[in-house]
Amino acid sequence: MDPRWLDVAIAEAEQGRAEGGIPIGAALVGPDGEVLGRGHNRRVQDDDPTVHGETDAFRNAGRLRDYRATTMVTTLSPCWYCAGLVRQFGIGAVLIGEARTFHGGHDWLAEHGVRVEVLDDERCVAMMSAFVAERPELWNEDIGVAE
């Protein structure tokens, strides 16, 4: 997994934040490093709770016969919903920007044979930490925590 792939996901997260949404970005990358699909959390923009960064990138990649050789790159540890997407479609690897502000389902993915790498990227930590401090109500809504 190439850590430079994270730059695509970060650009998506920044775009989502600029649109007034939650700054989580993702990309589905092929075995040769080609970005197959990219996206960002669009829950606010689309008024649709199912459009997480990973699901947006996955949808934008289109149909593939086999996902085992692909890598889901995401700025934040995937929630259970997105971890389920990785398992459901057999995505072979997940490259994660950070898991400090949110520790999702990546341990479960690793336990089930998905290659997982957490970069602990300071850009991702700073972006999410600032967002959580500025918009705790939106963050809590996103992760399913009642206020």
VEXTIKOL-212473 format. One record per residue (C-alpha): residue in three letters; x, y, z. Coordinates in Angstrom, 3 decimals, padded with zeros to 6 digits, m for minus. Each point is the difference from the previous one (the first is absolute). Layout:
% residues N
> ALA/X/Y/Z
...
This chain:
% residues 147
> MET/000.000/000.000/000.000
> ASP/001.370/003.340/m001.009
> PRO/m000.419/002.721/002.664
> ARG/m000.183/002.594/m002.800
> TRP/m003.466/m001.337/m000.852
> LEU/m001.196/001.739/003.155
> ASP/000.431/003.365/m001.760
> VAL/m003.025/m000.809/m002.199
> ALA/m002.162/m000.765/003.042
> ILE/001.172/003.151/001.793
> ALA/m000.890/002.142/m003.020
> GLU/m003.471/m001.569/000.043
> ALA/m000.373/000.659/003.740
> GLU/000.987/003.633/m000.500
> GLN/m002.567/000.322/m002.796
> GLY/m002.690/m001.453/002.260
> ARG/000.871/002.471/002.734
> ALA/m000.088/002.900/m002.486
> GLU/m003.510/m001.119/m001.006
> GLY/m001.137/000.201/003.640
> GLY/000.201/m003.723/000.589
> ILE/001.982/m002.407/002.128
> PRO/003.686/m000.122/m001.009
> ILE/000.483/m003.672/m000.729
> GLY/001.362/m000.989/m003.383
> ALA/000.775/m003.275/m001.694
> ALA/001.208/m001.627/m003.199
> LEU/m000.175/m003.509/m001.402
> VAL/003.361/m000.805/m001.570
> GLY/000.786/m002.814/m002.402
> PRO/002.971/m002.364/000.234
> ASP/002.033/002.168/m002.366
> GLY/m000.608/003.173/002.042
> GLU/m002.723/001.348/m002.280
> VAL/m002.726/001.903/001.842
> LEU/m003.169/m001.846/m000.980
> GLY/m002.352/002.225/001.978
> ARG/000.234/002.849/002.448
> GLY/m002.513/001.624/002.292
> HIS/m000.793/001.673/003.274
> ASN/m002.603/m000.057/002.713
> ARG/m003.093/001.634/m001.514
> ARG/m002.539/m000.623/002.768
> VAL/m000.655/003.706/000.469
> GLN/000.244/001.066/m003.637
> ASP/m002.298/m002.744/m001.306
> ASP/m002.191/m000.299/003.115
> ASP/000.785/m003.719/m000.180
> PRO/001.426/m001.817/003.030
> THR/001.422/m002.809/m002.164
> VAL/002.496/002.098/m001.965
> HIS/003.172/m000.456/002.005
> GLY/003.415/000.663/m001.533
> GLU/000.664/m003.658/m000.691
> THR/m003.436/m000.668/m001.488
> ASP/000.307/003.057/m002.248
> ALA/003.410/m001.154/m001.273
> PHE/m001.303/m003.545/m000.472
> ARG/m003.049/001.173/m001.959
> ASN/002.145/002.273/m002.148
> ALA/002.290/m002.909/m000.891
> GLY/m002.822/m001.840/m001.757
> ARG/m000.382/m003.739/m000.258
> LEU/002.982/m002.321/000.089
> ARG/m000.055/m003.782/m000.258
> ASP/002.403/m000.382/002.924
> TYR/001.120/002.427/002.701
> ARG/002.648/m002.166/001.726
> ALA/002.930/001.840/m001.569
> THR/m001.389/003.452/000.827
> THR/000.799/002.255/002.944
> MET/m002.459/002.289/001.740
> VAL/001.856/003.125/001.074
> THR/m001.754/002.104/002.627
> THR/000.921/002.959/002.160
> LEU/m001.651/m001.527/003.079
> SER/m000.449/m003.496/001.406
> PRO/m003.092/m001.406/m001.729
> CYS/m003.205/m000.198/002.006
> TRP/m001.802/m003.347/000.250
> TYR/m002.128/000.851/m003.041
> CYS/003.069/000.648/m002.157
> ALA/001.931/m002.910/001.508
> GLY/m002.951/m002.155/m001.030
> LEU/000.263/001.316/m003.560
> VAL/003.675/m001.026/m000.088
> ARG/m000.863/m003.525/001.213
> GLN/m003.130/m000.383/m002.135
> PHE/001.865/000.667/m003.227
> GLY/003.312/m001.594/000.977
> ILE/002.161/003.113/m000.247
> GLY/003.468/m001.320/000.806
> ALA/001.598/002.885/001.835
> VAL/m000.811/003.189/001.872
> LEU/002.401/002.917/000.392
> ILE/m001.118/002.310/002.823
> GLY/001.134/003.559/000.627
> GLU/m000.722/m000.080/003.720
> ALA/m001.890/m001.793/002.754
> ARG/000.573/002.352/002.943
> THR/m003.165/002.072/m000.290
> PHE/m002.115/m003.047/m000.872
> HIS/000.900/m003.673/000.325
> GLY/m002.387/m001.783/m002.324
> GLY/m000.082/m003.556/m001.271
> HIS/003.514/m000.369/m001.350
> ASP/001.104/m002.529/002.647
> TRP/m002.947/m002.203/m000.992
> LEU/001.032/000.289/m003.647
> ALA/003.551/m001.070/000.839
> GLU/m001.338/m002.952/002.002
> HIS/m001.848/m001.093/m003.138
> GLY/002.960/000.075/m002.353
> VAL/m000.096/003.558/m001.343
> ARG/003.419/001.646/m000.128
> VAL/m000.266/003.143/002.140
> GLU/002.520/002.798/000.408
> VAL/m000.592/003.035/002.225
> LEU/002.316/002.867/m000.938
> ASP/m000.812/002.273/002.981
> ASP/000.293/002.950/m002.367
> GLU/000.097/003.335/001.833
> ARG/m001.915/001.784/m002.774
> CYS/m002.925/m002.364/000.482
> VAL/000.157/000.257/003.795
> ALA/000.041/003.808/m000.137
> MET/m002.867/000.174/m002.509
> MET/m002.283/m002.324/001.990
> SER/000.937/001.415/003.409
> ALA/m000.849/003.516/m001.163
> PHE/m003.284/m001.161/m001.517
> VAL/m001.069/m001.937/003.107
> ALA/000.776/003.052/002.186
> GLU/m001.877/002.398/m002.311
> ARG/m003.011/m002.193/m000.876
> PRO/m000.498/m002.598/002.770
> GLU/m003.729/m000.313/m000.710
> LEU/000.613/m000.872/m003.648
> TRP/002.811/m002.374/000.910
> ASN/m002.173/m001.783/002.578
> GLU/m002.767/m000.329/m002.588
> ASP/002.469/m001.492/m002.478
> ILE/001.238/m002.673/002.410
> GLY/m003.442/m000.725/001.421
> VAL/000.437/001.468/003.468
> ALA/m003.043/001.679/001.518
> GLU/000.707/003.305/001.688
